[in-house]
Amino acid sequence: MDPVSHTVINLIIFVLAIYVGYHVVWTVTPALHTPLMAVTNAISAIVIVGAMLAAALTESGLGKTMGVLAVALAAVNVFGGFLVTRRMLEMFKKKDKKAAPAAEATGKGNAA
């Protein structure tokens, strides 16, 4: 019999991952946020593959249900992350200036 169960070890690893992830994300400068989001999307895509393998290899109904749920949540995370990244990149694009109306161009626009 093991002195410490595998469940306790996995729980400790999970809590440490949350702690490290929290501190890594909050110390990122705004300029690096977009590349970080892109890497996060890639990691979530790997999670989808792992969830598919886990769902396929399990034999219980609960395991298959949890695997399908993991695939669905990771897919939402990937697609949502790509949408957020695209919106952030659009903020950095130069916008075309609108052509001034003819009345403003001649200086007679707001004559009272």
C-alpha positions, 0 to 999 in steps of 0.5 A: 500500500502506498503511503500517499494515494495517487489522488492526493498527488494529482490534487497537489499537482492540480493546485500547483498548476493553478497557482503557477498559471495565475502568477504567470498570466498576471505578470504578462505585459499587455504587449505580450498578451496576444502571443500568449493567447495564441499559445494558449489556443495551441495548448487547448487544441492539444487538450482536445486530442488528449480528451478524445484519447481519454474518452476513447480508451475508457470503458465506463459510461461516466468516463466517456461522458466526462471525455465528451464534456472535456472535448466540448469545453476545450473546443469552446476554449479554442474557438473563443480564444481565436475570436478574442485574439482576432478582436485584439489584433483588429485593435492594432490595425490602422483605420482609414480616415473618413473623407471629410464632407464637402461643407466641412472641407470649405469651412462653411460646415457649422456657420451660425 
